[in-house]
Amino acid sequence: MLFLPFLLLSIAVQAAPSPQDTEAITLCNQYSYWSGSPSSNYEGNNNLWGLSSATSGSQCTYLTSYSSSGLQWHTTWTWAGSPNKVKNVAYSGVRQDVANRKTVASIKSMKASVSWQYTGAEKAKANVAFDIFTAADRGHANTNGDYEVMIWLARFGNPTPIGTLTRTVSVGGFSWNLYIGMNVNMKVFSFVAPSNISTWNGNAKDFFEYLRVHREFPVASQYLLIG
């Protein structure tokens, strides 16, 4: 089973094993949203979260193909103003009813496969990351929560994760720089690849297992917030 929690990108991405061809879906408004029901378990959002920080510019996200096991999409943009402030968190993710949410401990595997590429100005400031939220409240909104676990596959322009670098760790056969910090009341763990990883086939549960063993992450009481 392909597991793909929020994948935050400001670049072209392909995350679709054997997708079916579909008519391209264009999302250009601030919170333009798409849900693939009933033929896909996925969703996508243009999500121009920090639009107000730009002096000018725009962004569109294009969903080009999807299936029950993945989707393919890309995003294009042009922004000016406040280069150190986030303009967007365009993402794709798995949809799931709140009633079906499970604790991290009860989920045996969170397998994911992604391949991405970027073309554009070298001065872009962006990252490619899985962004996973958990909360003790099963009915919590699907963003924010008690904890945020990020897996940074790549970054451009050296954006800085929340918190401070604590150490380099080995998870799932790769080395990661682990940053830990607080975003208001939410504790954030960011596993950042020292060099960009353009294709990744892994298991996000490995990161939670590391946090359980080494950081006392409460897997038994935290629900995974997916849609």
Sequence and secondary structure as in RCSB ss.txt:
>XXXX:A:sequence
MLFLPFLLLSIAVQAAPSPQDTEAITLCNQYSYWSGSPSSNYEGNNNLWGLSSATSGSQCTYLTSYSSSGLQWHT
TWTWAGSPNKVKNVAYSGVRQDVANRKTVASIKSMKASVSWQYTGAEKAKANVAFDIFTAADRGHANTNGDYEVM
IWLARFGNPTPIGTLTRTVSVGGFSWNLYIGMNVNMKVFSFVAPSNISTWNGNAKDFFEYLRVHREFPVASQYLL
IG
>XXXX:A:secstr
     EEE SSEEEE SS EEEEEEEE STT EEE TTT SEEEE   TTGGG SEEEEEEEEEEEETTEEEEEE
EEEEES TTS     EEEE   GGG  BGGG    EEEEEEE  S TT  EEEEEEEEEESSTT  SS  SEEEE
EEEEEES    SSEEEEEEEETTEEEEEEEEEETTEEEEEEE SS  SEEEEETHHHHHHHHHHH   TTT EE 
  
